[in-house]
Amino acid sequence: MRLQLEALPLRLVSKFALIMPKVKTHSGAKKRFKVSGTGKIMRNRAKRRHIATTKTKKHKRHLRADVVVDKVDRRRVERLLTI
């Protein structure tokens, strides 16, 4: 069986070497998520951008804190961040 190089996502480095393409971090994800020292993926809370006058000080203060990304979304975010 002969491999067709056009079908494979490979990159020609030299005349003899083929490697996989570079894995790039998703630009939007790297601005929105950060990895804590213990390896948890943190995110900001929603509903803090506008219409803040109707929210209490306590409500806005609690929205400041980062939270851990849910278990359901963790794998997708890890893939975007190339972890």
URWOMO-V530447 format. One record per pair of residues at least 24 apart in sequence whose ideal C-beta (glycine too) atoms are under 7 Angstrom apart, sorted by the first residue. I is the first residue (numbers start at 1). J is the second residue. If there is no record, write none. Layout:
I_J + I_J
This chain:
23_82 + 25_81 + 25_82 + 26_80 + 29_77 + 29_80 + 29_81 + 30_81 + 33_69 + 33_77 + 33_81 + 35_83 + 40_68 + 41_68 + 41_69 + 41_74 + 41_77 + 41_78 + 42_66 + 42_67 + 42_68 + 43_67 + 43_69
